[in-house]
Amino acid sequence: MATRGLSADEIKRRAQMAFDKADARKQEASRAMEAEQAERDAVMQKTARLRAQRLAKEAVEAETAAIVAAEQAQAKAEQIEAKAAAKAAKTKASTDKIAKAAEKLAKAAEKAKKVAARA
């Protein structure tokens, strides 16, 4: 910038304008950086909130899956127990039937002995 032929006041005025212009640029840059930082902070907060929600949802889903699995296991155990009880009842009925038949045979054999002894 040429200062020849300018008065001291004009030189000061130009210097002040240049200083003010540089200061305005600094302030604008500072505001832009603050806005950028605020935006980054907002993104970080939103990310943290969404992550917390996702983790909570996954925990609920895992708990629900565990409850469902436990209920299914209980139902299966009850079903197996019912089948075993039915089989045991069937076996007992068969055993009782065989025992009665054995008693009848024993009585028939006893009768046959008595008849044979009389003869």
MARZA-372962 format. One line per field, with one value per atom (N, C-alpha, C): atom name; x, y, z. Coordinates in steps of 0.1 Angstrom, whole numbers, plus 5000, padded with zeros to 4 digits. Layout:
<recs>
a <- CA_...
c1 <- X_...
c2 <- Y_...
c3 <- Z_...
</recs>
This chain:
<recs>
a <- N_CA_C_N_CA_C_N_CA_C_N_CA_C_N_CA_C_N_CA_C_N_CA_C_N_CA_C_N_CA_C_N_CA_C_N_CA_C_N_CA_C_N_CA_C_N_CA_C_N_CA_C_N_CA_C_N_CA_C_N_CA_C_N_CA_C_N_CA_C_N_CA_C_N_CA_C_N_CA_C_N_CA_C_N_CA_C_N_CA_C_N_CA_C_N_CA_C_N_CA_C_N_CA_C_N_CA_C_N_CA_C_N_CA_C_N_CA_C_N_CA_C_N_CA_C_N_CA_C_N_CA_C_N_CA_C_N_CA_C_N_CA_C_N_CA_C_N_CA_C_N_CA_C_N_CA_C_N_CA_C_N_CA_C_N_CA_C_N_CA_C_N_CA_C_N_CA_C_N_CA_C_N_CA_C_N_CA_C_N_CA_C_N_CA_C_N_CA_C_N_CA_C_N_CA_C_N_CA_C_N_CA_C_N_CA_C_N_CA_C_N_CA_C_N_CA_C_N_CA_C_N_CA_C_N_CA_C_N_CA_C_N_CA_C_N_CA_C_N_CA_C_N_CA_C_N_CA_C_N_CA_C_N_CA_C_N_CA_C_N_CA_C_N_CA_C_N_CA_C_N_CA_C_N_CA_C_N_CA_C_N_CA_C_N_CA_C_N_CA_C_N_CA_C_N_CA_C_N_CA_C_N_CA_C_N_CA_C_N_CA_C_N_CA_C_N_CA_C_N_CA_C_N_CA_C_N_CA_C_N_CA_C_N_CA_C_N_CA_C_N_CA_C_N_CA_C_N_CA_C_N_CA_C_N_CA_C_N_CA_C_N_CA_C_N_CA_C_N_CA_C_N_CA_C_N_CA_C_N_CA_C_N_CA_C_N_CA_C_N_CA_C_N_CA_C_N_CA_C_N_CA_C_N_CA_C
c1 <- 5009_5000_5009_5007_5015_5010_5019_5016_5022_5028_5034_5023_5024_5015_5002_5002_4989_4992_4982_4983_4984_4988_4989_4976_4966_4952_4947_4950_4946_4953_4966_4973_4967_4964_4958_4944_4937_4923_4924_4933_4935_4940_4949_4955_4943_4935_4924_4914_4911_4902_4908_4921_4927_4926_4929_4928_4914_4904_4890_4886_4891_4887_4893_4906_4912_4905_4901_4895_4881_4874_4861_4862_4873_4876_4878_4886_4889_4876_4868_4856_4846_4846_4837_4843_4856_4862_4859_4860_4857_4843_4833_4819_4817_4823_4822_4827_4839_4845_4836_4830_4821_4808_4803_4791_4794_4806_4811_4812_4818_4820_4806_4797_4783_4776_4778_4772_4779_4792_4799_4793_4792_4787_4773_4764_4751_4750_4759_4760_4765_4775_4780_4769_4761_4750_4739_4736_4726_4731_4743_4749_4749_4752_4752_4738_4729_4715_4710_4712_4708_4714_4727_4734_4728_4725_4719_4705_4697_4684_4686_4696_4698_4702_4711_4715_4704_4695_4684_4674_4672_4663_4669_4682_4688_4687_4688_4687_4673_4663_4649_4646_4652_4650_4656_4668_4675_4668_4662_4655_4642_4635_4623_4626_4637_4641_4644_4650_4653_4640_4631_4618_4610_4610_4604_4610_4624_4631_4628_4627_4624_4610_4600_4587_4586_4593_4593_4599_4610_4616_4607_4600_4590_4579_4573_4563_4567_4580_4585_4587_4592_4594_4580_4570_4557_4551_4554_4549_4556_4569_4577_4572_4570_4565_4551_4542_4529_4530_4539_4541_4546_4556_4561_4551_4542_4531_4522_4518_4509_4515_4528_4535_4536_4538_4539_4525_4514_4501_4498_4502_4500_4507_4520_4528_4522_4517_4511_4498_4490_4478_4482_4492_4497_4502_4510_4515_4504_4494_4482_4475_4473_4467_4474_4487_4496_4495_4495_4494_4481_4470_4457_4457_4463_4463_4472_4483_4491_4484_4476_4468_4458_4451_4442_4448_4460_4468_4472_4476_4479_4467_4456_4444_4440_4441_4438_4447_4460_4470_4467_4463_4459_4447_4437_4425_4429_4438_4442_4449_4457_4464_4453_4443_4433_4425_4422_4415_4424_4436_4446_4448_4447_4449_4437_4426_4414_4413_4419_4418_4428
c2 <- 4988_5000_5012_5021_5033_5043_5049_5060_5073_5074_5087_5097_5108_5119_5118_5109_5108_5115_5120_5127_5116_5120_5110_5105_5113_5109_5099_5101_5091_5078_5078_5066_5059_5066_5060_5054_5061_5057_5044_5043_5031_5019_5022_5012_5007_5016_5012_5003_5007_4999_4985_4984_4971_4963_4969_4962_4957_4966_4963_4951_4952_4941_4928_4928_4916_4911_4920_4916_4910_4916_4910_4896_4894_4881_4871_4875_4866_4863_4873_4870_4861_4863_4854_4840_4839_4825_4819_4826_4821_4817_4825_4821_4808_4807_4795_4783_4784_4773_4769_4779_4776_4769_4773_4767_4752_4750_4737_4728_4733_4726_4722_4732_4729_4718_4719_4708_4695_4694_4681_4676_4686_4682_4676_4682_4678_4664_4661_4648_4638_4641_4632_4629_4639_4636_4627_4630_4622_4608_4606_4593_4585_4592_4586_4582_4591_4588_4576_4576_4564_4551_4552_4540_4534_4543_4539_4533_4539_4533_4519_4518_4505_4494_4498_4488_4484_4494_4491_4482_4484_4476_4462_4461_4447_4440_4447_4441_4435_4443_4439_4427_4427_4416_4404_4405_4393_4388_4397_4392_4385_4391_4384_4371_4370_4357_4347_4351_4342_4337_4346_4342_4332_4335_4326_4313_4312_4300_4292_4299_4292_4286_4294_4289_4277_4278_4266_4254_4256_4245_4239_4247_4243_4235_4240_4233_4220_4219_4207_4197_4202_4193_4187_4196_4191_4181_4183_4174_4160_4161_4148_4141_4149_4143_4137_4143_4137_4124_4124_4112_4101_4104_4094_4089_4098_4093_4084_4088_4079_4066_4066_4053_4045_4051_4044_4038_4046_4041_4029_4030_4019_4007_4009_3998_3991_4000_3995_3987_3992_3984_3971_3971_3958_3949_3954_3946_3940_3949_3944_3933_3934_3924_3911_3912_3900_3894_3902_3896_3889_3895_3888_3875_3875_3863_3852_3857_3847_3841_3850_3845_3835_3837_3828_3815_3816_3803_3796_3803_3797_3790_3796_3790_3778_3779_3768_3756_3759_3749_3742_3750_3745_3736_3740_3732_3719_3720_3708_3699_3704_3695_3688_3696_3690_3679_3682_3672_3660_3662_3651_3643_3650_3643_3635_3638_3631_3618_3619_3608_3598
c3 <- 5000_5000_5000_4991_4990_4999_5006_5016_5012_5001_4996_4993_4998_4995_5003_5013_5021_5034_5040_5053_5063_5075_5086_5090_5089_5093_5083_5070_5060_5062_5065_5068_5079_5090_5102_5099_5091_5087_5079_5069_5061_5070_5079_5088_5097_5102_5110_5103_5090_5082_5079_5076_5074_5087_5098_5111_5114_5112_5114_5105_5092_5082_5087_5091_5096_5109_5118_5130_5127_5117_5113_5107_5100_5094_5105_5115_5127_5134_5136_5144_5136_5123_5114_5114_5114_5114_5128_5138_5152_5153_5147_5148_5140_5128_5120_5127_5134_5141_5153_5159_5170_5165_5154_5148_5144_5138_5135_5147_5157_5170_5176_5176_5181_5173_5160_5151_5154_5156_5160_5173_5183_5196_5195_5187_5185_5179_5169_5162_5173_5181_5191_5201_5205_5215_5209_5196_5190_5188_5184_5183_5196_5207_5220_5224_5222_5225_5217_5204_5196_5200_5203_5208_5220_5230_5242_5240_5231_5227_5221_5212_5205_5216_5225_5235_5244_5247_5256_5248_5236_5228_5227_5224_5223_5236_5248_5261_5263_5259_5260_5251_5239_5230_5235_5241_5247_5258_5267_5278_5274_5264_5258_5252_5245_5239_5250_5261_5272_5278_5280_5286_5277_5264_5255_5255_5255_5255_5268_5279_5291_5291_5286_5285_5275_5264_5255_5261_5269_5276_5286_5293_5303_5297_5286_5279_5273_5268_5263_5275_5286_5298_5302_5303_5307_5297_5284_5274_5276_5278_5280_5293_5303_5316_5314_5306_5303_5295_5286_5278_5287_5295_5304_5314_5319_5328_5321_5308_5301_5298_5295_5292_5305_5316_5329_5333_5330_5333_5324_5311_5302_5306_5310_5315_5328_5337_5349_5346_5336_5332_5326_5318_5312_5323_5333_5344_5352_5355_5363_5355_5343_5334_5335_5333_5334_5348_5358_5372_5374_5369_5370_5362_5350_5342_5349_5356_5363_5375_5382_5393_5388_5377_5371_5368_5362_5359_5371_5382_5394_5400_5400_5405_5397_5384_5375_5378_5380_5383_5396_5406_5419_5418_5410_5408_5402_5391_5384_5394_5403_5413_5422_5426_5435_5428_5415_5407_5405_5402_5400_5413_5424_5437_5440_5437_5439_5430_5419_5410_5412
</recs>
